[in-house]
Amino acid sequence: QSDHEAKRELEVLGSGRDVAAAFFAGLANDPALVQGADPLKAVTFYQAAGVFPGAKHNLALLALKGVGLAGQEPLDPIALLTDAAAKGRVESMLLLATLYDEGWPGLERNSALAAQWYERAAEYANEPRAVARLGAAYQDGSGRPVDQVKAETYLLAAAKAGISEAQYRMAFLAPDKT
């Protein structure tokens, strides 16, 4: 069976009630994964596979790029990511935290919400990038009260996991020995 035949079969199954096939048909049509793919088809299939947190996450990524279906309400990437994150998708937690940390058109920066999502990802999966950002939040007082002990605890753990930002920030926590 050729790739094109397999893709058509997934699309047929995904157009019915097979949510797993819909998810994989979404992946097969996602331009982030397949060069020249059809983002509108990806949106349609991801919506059909909406029970999967990965489908919601990928749909949010497309929405952040401005992809949507004509005649439908614009997709709400924050709502999609929040739903996927609430179901345990760590990448959604991290992306939400980053969007709140840095802001996005139509979304104001909110350091407290960013820190909450970093903390959820750190607690849920011990995600080193989240641990590093949580340490930074305690170090800078960004969304968390300044707490050098907590900052050092989180940053040390992330530094040991190889996160360069944490390694760099640890240098500012070390006492000056000159």
C-alpha positions, 0 to 999 in steps of 0.5 A: 500500500502506498503512502497516498493510499494509506492517507486516503484510507485514514481520511475515510476512516477519520471522516466517520466515527474512528477518532484515532483514524481522525487524529492520524489523518490530522497528523498526515495533513499537518504542515508542521509534520508533512511538507505541502500538507493541507492545514485546513484538512488537518483542522477538520481531522483534529476537531474530529479527534478532539477527545485526544489531548494531542489533537487539541494541542496540534489544533492550538498550534494551527490556531496560533498560526492563524489557521481556521475553517471559513464559516466557523468561530475562530479557534481559541488556542488558549482554551484548546491548550488549557484543555489538553494541559488539564488532561496531562499533556506536558507540552501544552502546559509548557506552551501555555506557560510560555504564552502567559510568560511572554504574551501573545497577540490578544493575550496579556502577559501574566507571570502568575499564570505562567508560574502556575503552568510551569509548576504543574508541568514540574510537579506532573512530569518533573519536566526540566524546562519547567523546573528551570523556569519555575526556579527563574520565577522564584529567583526573579519574583516573576509570578512567585515571591522571591525565594532564593532557597526555592530558586536554588533548589529548582535551578540546581535540579534543572542544571543537573538535567542539562538545562543551560538557562538553569546552569547560567542562573546558578552562577548568580546564586553562587557566593562570590569567592574573589 
